Amino acid sequence: MIGGDGIGPEVLAEGIKVLKTVEELDGGLRFDFEHFPWGCGHYMRHGKAMDDDGMERLAKFDAIYLGAVGSPSVPDHISLWDLLLRIRKGFDQYVNLRPVKLLKGAPCPLADVKREDIDMIVVRENSEGEYAGAGDRLFRGTDREVVLQTGVFSRKGTERIIRYAFELARRERKTLSSISKGNALNYSMVFWDEVFTLVGKEYPDVETRSYLVDAAAMFFVKEPWRFEVVVTSNLFGDILTDLGAAIAGGMGLAAGANINPERRFPSMFEPIHGSAPDIAGKGIANPLAAIWSASQMLDFLGREDWGKRVLDSIESVLVEGKTLTPDLGGTARTPDVGGAVIKSLRAAGR
């Protein structure tokens, strides 16, 4: 458990309570938690966001549950690279799964859109691409300064994420959409499109579609029902899933899973709403995204039955509409919402 910064510890606390309730109701499932005080506060005190041996200590766990990373006191690129990206890259969590699903009772800013119209899973490449960290700054501080930010697209990295998406689409019997920008990025995205076509020949049973990222952004808003399983690069996936969160209830309902499919390393589960320092400590943060990411964790650990029941309980709280935080139009406090999910879980019985 890494609570991290801002509202991270607050929302994570509710997710932990839900997991403990699942443990109690199941009778055979058991969670052992260990908390690590890493993040920007740790950086301010020690000059590092994570202890030097942090990766070695985390490696023994089955899963990592992260609250949020980021503080106005620490530059974003430091907080991101010293903790979140260090874990993602170090544990080869090359699959980022972000559901974009309009739950019953969740607000949607789009007119004339039915609940079933927004139901997709975005498979985002999570280890290289535009976030590879490759580049340089030359002639720094002079009028000749040149900045290079190099996207890295290896055949291994591109093929494995695309293949993962094809397998998911086949298993779920859904369409698969690839999102790139091959008309302008004449090396990286042309290569992406070529690999998508090549791998697709092995999956003739999967219906495929390809979109340029700007067109995809438009269709996310105008015709979200086009998308079921989506596969895209690191940067495009990051941007599009925030847009997806906006059309599916807001960032307070946005969950994410960082997966190492081979399970050589632990996978990491997190809400994607960030640390929200403006409301930290006020007790009004929405914990539903953190609880949804706990549902993803249960799915990954082989307990899809409980993963579904947790998600159903989130939906029940939204439908009831009596215990919602201000971002969803309510007046409830963070622990109240967590308590409401637990109450729904208990009501469903063993």
C-alpha positions as CSV (number, residue, x, y, z in Angstrom):
1,M,0.0,0.0,0.0
2,I,1.5,3.3,-1.1
3,G,-0.9,6.1,-0.1
4,G,1.3,8.7,-1.7
5,D,0.2,12.4,-1.8
6,G,-2.8,14.6,-1.4
7,I,-6.1,12.7,-1.3
8,G,-4.3,9.4,-2.0
9,P,-4.2,8.1,1.6
10,E,-7.8,9.2,2.1
11,V,-9.2,7.3,-0.9
12,L,-6.9,4.3,-0.4
13,A,-8.2,3.9,3.2
14,E,-11.7,3.3,1.9
15,G,-10.4,0.7,-0.7
16,I,-8.6,-1.1,2.1
17,K,-11.8,-1.2,4.2
18,V,-13.7,-2.7,1.2
19,L,-11.0,-5.4,0.7
20,K,-11.1,-6.2,4.4
21,T,-14.9,-6.6,4.1
22,V,-14.4,-8.9,1.1
23,E,-12.0,-11.0,3.2
24,E,-14.6,-11.2,6.0
25,L,-17.5,-12.1,3.8
26,D,-15.5,-14.7,1.7
27,G,-14.2,-16.6,4.7
28,G,-11.3,-18.1,2.8
29,L,-9.6,-15.1,1.1
30,R,-7.0,-13.3,3.1
31,F,-5.2,-10.0,2.6
32,D,-1.9,-9.0,4.3
33,F,-1.2,-5.3,4.0
34,E,2.1,-3.4,4.4
35,H,2.1,0.4,4.1
36,F,5.0,2.4,2.6
37,P,5.2,6.2,3.3
38,W,6.6,7.1,-0.1
39,G,5.7,10.0,-2.3
40,C,6.4,13.7,-2.4
41,G,6.4,14.1,1.4
42,H,9.1,11.5,1.5
43,Y,11.0,13.3,-1.2
44,M,10.8,16.6,0.7
45,R,12.3,14.9,3.8
46,H,14.8,12.6,2.2
47,G,15.5,13.9,-1.3
48,K,14.0,10.7,-2.8
49,A,10.3,9.7,-3.4
50,M,11.1,6.0,-2.6
51,D,13.8,4.3,-0.4
52,D,16.8,3.1,-2.3
53,D,15.8,-0.6,-1.7
54,G,12.1,0.1,-2.5
55,M,11.9,-2.0,-5.6
56,E,13.5,-5.0,-3.9
57,R,11.0,-4.7,-1.0
58,L,8.0,-4.3,-3.3
59,A,9.0,-7.3,-5.5
60,K,7.9,-9.8,-2.9
61,F,4.2,-8.7,-3.0
62,D,1.4,-10.1,-5.1
63,A,0.0,-6.6,-5.8
64,I,0.7,-2.9,-5.2
65,Y,-2.2,-0.5,-4.3
66,L,-1.3,3.1,-5.0
67,G,-3.3,6.2,-3.9
68,A,-1.9,9.2,-5.8
69,V,1.4,10.9,-6.7
70,G,2.0,14.6,-7.0
71,S,2.5,17.8,-4.9
72,P,2.8,21.5,-5.7
73,S,6.1,21.4,-3.7
74,V,7.8,18.9,-6.1
75,P,8.1,19.2,-9.9
76,D,5.7,16.8,-11.6
77,H,8.4,15.1,-13.7
78,I,10.3,14.3,-10.4
79,S,7.3,12.8,-8.6
80,L,6.3,10.8,-11.6
81,W,9.7,9.4,-12.5
82,D,10.9,8.8,-9.0
83,L,7.9,6.7,-8.0
84,L,5.1,5.8,-10.4
85,L,7.1,5.4,-13.6
86,R,9.9,3.8,-11.7
87,I,7.5,1.0,-10.5
88,R,5.8,0.7,-13.9
89,K,9.1,0.3,-15.8
90,G,11.0,-1.6,-13.1
91,F,8.3,-4.3,-12.8
92,D,7.6,-4.3,-16.6
93,Q,4.0,-3.4,-16.1
94,Y,3.6,-2.9,-19.8
95,V,-0.2,-3.2,-19.9
96,N,-2.3,-0.3,-18.6
97,L,-6.0,-1.2,-18.4
98,R,-8.4,1.6,-18.0
99,P,-12.1,0.9,-18.1
100,V,-14.3,3.6,-19.6
101,K,-17.8,2.3,-18.6
102,L,-20.8,4.4,-17.7
103,L,-22.2,2.8,-14.6
104,K,-25.9,3.0,-13.6
105,G,-26.4,6.2,-11.7
106,A,-23.2,7.9,-12.9
107,P,-23.6,11.4,-14.5
108,C,-22.8,11.7,-18.2
109,P,-22.3,15.1,-19.9
110,L,-23.3,13.8,-23.3
111,A,-26.9,14.2,-24.5
112,D,-29.0,11.2,-25.7
113,V,-26.4,8.6,-24.7
114,K,-27.5,5.4,-23.1
115,R,-25.6,3.6,-20.4
116,E,-24.7,0.7,-22.8
117,D,-23.3,3.2,-25.3
118,I,-20.2,3.8,-23.1
119,D,-18.6,0.5,-22.3
120,M,-15.0,0.1,-23.4
121,I,-11.6,-1.0,-22.0
122,V,-8.6,0.9,-23.1
123,V,-5.4,-1.1,-23.4
124,R,-2.6,1.4,-23.1
125,E,1.1,0.6,-23.8
126,N,2.7,1.4,-20.5
127,S,6.5,0.9,-20.8
128,E,7.9,2.8,-23.7
129,G,6.6,5.0,-26.5
130,E,6.5,8.7,-25.7
131,Y,7.2,8.0,-22.0
132,A,10.4,6.1,-22.6
133,G,12.4,9.0,-21.1
134,A,14.8,9.1,-24.0
135,G,16.1,12.4,-25.2
136,D,18.4,15.3,-24.5
137,R,18.8,19.1,-24.1
138,L,21.6,20.5,-26.1
139,F,23.1,24.0,-25.8
140,R,21.1,24.5,-22.6
141,G,20.3,28.1,-21.8
142,T,21.5,29.5,-25.1
143,D,19.6,30.7,-28.2
144,R,20.8,27.5,-29.9
145,E,19.0,25.3,-27.3
146,V,17.6,22.1,-28.8
147,V,15.3,19.7,-26.9
148,L,14.9,16.1,-28.1
149,Q,12.1,13.9,-26.7
150,T,12.4,10.6,-28.4
151,G,9.5,8.1,-28.6
152,V,10.7,4.5,-28.4
153,F,8.7,1.9,-30.2
154,S,10.3,-1.5,-30.2
155,R,8.9,-4.5,-32.1
156,K,8.8,-6.5,-28.9
157,G,7.0,-3.7,-27.0
158,T,4.6,-2.8,-29.7
159,E,3.7,-6.4,-30.6
160,R,3.1,-7.6,-27.1
161,I,0.7,-4.9,-26.2
162,I,-1.2,-5.3,-29.5
163,R,-1.3,-9.1,-29.0
164,Y,-2.6,-8.6,-25.5
165,A,-5.4,-6.5,-26.8
166,F,-6.3,-9.0,-29.5
167,E,-6.4,-11.8,-26.9
168,L,-8.7,-9.7,-24.7
169,A,-11.0,-8.8,-27.7
170,R,-11.2,-12.5,-28.7
171,R,-11.9,-13.6,-25.1
172,E,-14.6,-11.0,-24.6
173,R,-15.9,-11.4,-28.2
174,K,-15.6,-7.6,-28.8
175,T,-14.3,-5.4,-31.6
176,L,-10.8,-4.0,-31.3
177,S,-9.9,-0.5,-32.3
178,S,-6.3,0.7,-32.8
179,I,-5.6,4.4,-32.4
180,S,-2.5,6.0,-33.8
181,K,-1.4,9.0,-35.9
182,G,0.3,7.4,-38.9
183,N,-0.4,10.3,-41.2
184,A,1.9,12.6,-39.3
185,L,4.2,10.5,-37.2
186,N,5.8,8.8,-40.2
187,Y,8.1,6.4,-38.3
188,S,6.6,5.5,-35.0
189,M,2.9,5.4,-35.8
190,V,3.4,3.9,-39.3
191,F,5.3,1.1,-37.6
192,W,2.5,0.7,-35.0
193,D,-0.1,0.4,-37.8
194,E,2.1,-2.2,-39.6
195,V,2.4,-4.3,-36.5
196,F,-1.3,-4.1,-35.8
197,T,-2.1,-5.3,-39.3
198,L,0.5,-8.1,-39.0
199,V,-0.7,-9.4,-35.6
200,G,-4.3,-9.1,-36.8
201,K,-3.7,-11.8,-39.4
202,E,-3.5,-14.3,-36.5
203,Y,-6.9,-13.2,-35.2
204,P,-9.3,-13.4,-38.2
205,D,-12.2,-13.8,-35.8
206,V,-11.7,-10.4,-34.2
207,E,-13.3,-7.4,-36.0
208,T,-10.8,-4.6,-36.2
209,R,-10.9,-0.8,-36.8
210,S,-8.2,1.8,-37.0
211,Y,-8.6,5.5,-36.2
212,L,-6.3,8.5,-36.1
213,V,-6.1,9.9,-32.6
214,D,-7.8,13.2,-33.4
215,A,-10.7,11.4,-35.0
216,A,-10.9,9.0,-32.1
217,A,-11.1,11.9,-29.6
218,M,-14.1,13.2,-31.6
219,F,-15.8,9.8,-31.7
220,F,-15.3,9.3,-28.0
221,V,-17.6,12.2,-27.5
222,K,-20.0,12.0,-30.5
223,E,-20.2,8.2,-31.0
224,P,-18.6,6.4,-28.0
225,W,-20.5,3.2,-28.9
226,R,-18.0,2.7,-31.7
227,F,-15.4,1.5,-29.1
228,E,-15.3,-1.8,-27.2
229,V,-11.6,-2.8,-26.8
230,V,-9.1,0.0,-27.7
231,V,-5.3,-0.4,-28.0
232,T,-3.1,2.6,-28.3
233,S,0.3,4.1,-27.3
234,N,1.4,5.4,-24.0
235,L,0.7,9.1,-24.6
236,F,-2.5,8.7,-26.6
237,G,-3.8,6.2,-24.0
238,D,-3.1,8.7,-21.2
239,I,-5.0,11.5,-22.9
240,L,-7.9,9.5,-24.3
241,T,-8.6,7.8,-21.0
242,D,-8.9,11.1,-19.2
243,L,-11.4,12.1,-21.9
244,G,-13.1,8.7,-21.3
245,A,-13.4,9.5,-17.6
246,A,-15.0,12.8,-18.4
247,I,-17.8,11.1,-20.4
248,A,-18.3,8.3,-17.9
249,G,-18.9,10.1,-14.7
250,G,-15.7,12.1,-14.0
251,M,-12.2,11.5,-12.7
252,G,-13.7,10.3,-9.4
253,L,-14.8,7.2,-11.2
254,A,-11.6,6.5,-13.2
255,A,-9.6,3.4,-12.2
256,G,-6.5,1.9,-13.7
257,A,-4.4,-1.3,-13.5
258,N,-0.7,-1.6,-14.4
259,I,-0.3,-5.2,-15.3
260,N,2.7,-7.5,-15.7
261,P,0.8,-10.3,-17.5
262,E,3.6,-12.9,-17.0
263,R,3.4,-12.2,-13.2
264,R,7.2,-12.2,-12.9
265,F,6.6,-9.0,-10.9
266,P,3.7,-7.5,-8.9
267,S,1.1,-5.5,-10.7
268,M,-0.1,-2.1,-9.5
269,F,-3.7,-0.8,-9.1
270,E,-4.6,2.9,-8.7
271,P,-7.2,5.5,-9.2
272,I,-6.1,7.8,-12.0
273,H,-7.5,11.1,-10.7
274,G,-4.2,12.4,-9.2
275,S,-3.5,13.8,-5.8
276,A,-6.0,16.8,-6.0
277,P,-4.1,18.9,-3.4
278,D,-6.8,21.6,-3.5
279,I,-9.2,19.2,-1.6
280,A,-6.7,17.1,0.3
281,G,-7.5,16.8,4.0
282,K,-11.1,18.1,3.6
283,G,-12.6,14.7,3.7
284,I,-14.6,15.2,0.5
285,A,-12.5,13.2,-2.0
286,N,-14.4,10.6,-4.0
287,P,-13.1,7.1,-3.1
288,L,-15.0,5.2,-5.8
289,A,-12.2,5.2,-8.3
290,A,-9.9,3.7,-5.7
291,I,-12.5,1.1,-4.8
292,W,-13.0,0.3,-8.5
293,S,-9.2,-0.2,-8.8
294,A,-9.5,-2.7,-5.9
295,S,-12.1,-4.5,-8.0
296,Q,-9.6,-4.7,-10.8
297,M,-7.1,-6.1,-8.3
298,L,-9.5,-8.8,-7.3
299,D,-10.0,-9.7,-11.0
300,F,-6.3,-9.9,-11.6
301,L,-5.8,-12.1,-8.5
302,G,-8.3,-14.6,-9.9
303,R,-11.3,-13.6,-7.9
304,E,-13.5,-12.1,-10.6
305,D,-16.6,-13.0,-8.6
306,W,-15.6,-10.5,-5.9
307,G,-14.3,-8.0,-8.5
308,K,-17.8,-8.0,-10.0
309,R,-19.6,-7.8,-6.6
310,V,-17.4,-4.8,-5.6
311,L,-18.2,-3.0,-8.9
312,D,-21.9,-3.9,-8.5
313,S,-21.8,-2.3,-5.1
314,I,-20.3,0.9,-6.5
315,E,-23.1,1.0,-9.0
316,S,-25.7,0.4,-6.2
317,V,-24.4,3.5,-4.3
318,L,-24.5,5.6,-7.5
319,V,-28.1,4.4,-8.3
320,E,-29.3,5.1,-4.7
321,G,-27.8,8.6,-5.0
322,K,-27.9,9.3,-1.3
323,T,-24.2,9.0,-0.4
324,L,-22.2,10.9,-3.0
325,T,-19.3,13.3,-2.7
326,P,-19.5,16.9,-4.0
327,D,-18.0,16.0,-7.4
328,L,-21.0,13.8,-8.1
329,G,-23.5,16.4,-6.8
330,G,-23.8,15.1,-3.2
331,T,-22.7,16.3,0.3
332,A,-21.2,13.0,1.7
333,R,-17.7,12.7,3.1
334,T,-15.2,10.2,1.9
335,P,-15.7,7.6,4.7
336,D,-19.4,7.8,4.2
337,V,-19.1,6.7,0.6
338,G,-16.8,3.9,1.5
339,G,-19.2,2.8,4.2
340,A,-22.1,2.9,1.7
341,V,-20.2,0.5,-0.7
342,I,-19.5,-1.8,2.3
343,K,-23.2,-1.7,3.3
344,S,-24.1,-2.7,-0.2
345,L,-21.6,-5.6,-0.2
346,R,-23.0,-6.9,3.0
347,A,-26.5,-6.6,1.8
348,A,-25.7,-8.8,-1.1
349,G,-24.7,-11.6,1.3
350,R,-22.1,-14.2,1.1
